[in-house]
Amino acid sequence: MTHPTCTVDECGKTIAAKGLCQSHYARNRRYGSPLEDRTRRKSLCTAQACSNMARVHGLCDKHDTRVRRHGSPDITINAPRDAGLDERLRWTGWTVTATGCWEWDGNRRNGGYGEVATGQGAAVASRAAYLAWVGPIPEGVHICHQCDNPPCINPAHLFPGTRLVNMQDALQKGRLRQGEESPKAKLTAADVTEIKRIYATGAMSQKAVGEMFGISQSNISFIVRGRTWKGDHAVTELRCSPVI
């Protein structure tokens, strides 16, 4: 038995009511015409060469996010996976300051040092800049800043140095916080003087003196031997680029 079909041309569906299939009948009731279709049609993202479905403003989620963050669907902060250090550094970019520093525009770590993806993990941007534009870095060597500006990646401002060299440079420039000025200091200059006086009497052991002042026996040993708190100052904090 052949069932009558919808009277709308090229529909071919079975009649539900008044000569129309269910969908055309519903459109006729809602919009006054069986041919009116106001349903939202899915479309492809309008960004070039993108095959994802559009979600917002004619763009897929990825390209809409780029527009909101960077003003264009073609801009991304991620360099190609096979990019070298030079291309990765230039991809993110830097801002040149009045002092000639190239301040990293990308993510920064604690202390202000830039961070760049290398394809094999994250690296300190200043070390990556030295590797890309100057040359190899010996194992265990730091990359120091002549400008004392951690986010700077200007190769003219970078130089290699051991931790000792970095410490001496920091001391000369007054970047080390010493003694009571250090946020990590547990003692005052007066405490150190008292520790030396008590231990010199021979009445108490280093361990006992340490317990009195709330520090370890090894710290007492360093103090009385003059390895720390030289001249009533302790080198307790050093700002240097991480070795990664």
ZILINCOR-V549938 format. One line per field, one symbol per residue. phi: phi as a letter, one per 40 degrees, with the letter a starting at -180 (. if undefined). psi: psi as a letter, one per 30 degrees, with the letter a starting at -180 (. if undefined). burial: b if it has 9 or more other ideal C-beta (glycine too) atoms within 8 Angstrom, else e. Layout:
phi=???
psi=???
burial=???
This chain:
phi=.cccbdccdgcgcccbafgbccccccccccbgacccbbccccbcdccdgbbcccbbfgbcdccccccccbgacccbcccdcccccdccccccgabccccgcbcdcccbcdggccbbcbgbhcbcccccccccbbicbdcgccbcbccfbdccbcccbbacaccccccccccccgcccbfccccccbbbccccccdccccccgcbccccccccbgbccccccccccgcbfcggbbcbabcacccb
psi=kkkklkfkkgdglkkekhglleeeeeeeeefgkffkjgkjkkllkfkkgkglkkekhglleefeeeeeeffkffkkfkllegkleeeeefeellkklfggkjkkfakklkffklkkkffhaklkeeeeeeeefdalklkgkljljffhjefkgjfffkkklleeeeeeeeeeghfkklbffkffkflleeeeeeeeeeeffgfkleeeeeeegglleeeeeeeffgflhkhgkkjfkkjlkkj.
burial=eeeebbebeebebebeeeebbeebbebbeeeeebebeeeeeeeebebeebebebeeeebbbebbebbeeeeebeeeeebeeebebebbbebbebeebeebbbbbebebbeeebbbbbbeeeebbbbbbbbbbeeeebeeebbbbbebebbbbbbbebbebbebebbbebbbeeeebebbeebeebebebebbbebbebbeeeeeebeebbeebeeebebbbbbbeeebbeeebbbbbbebbeee
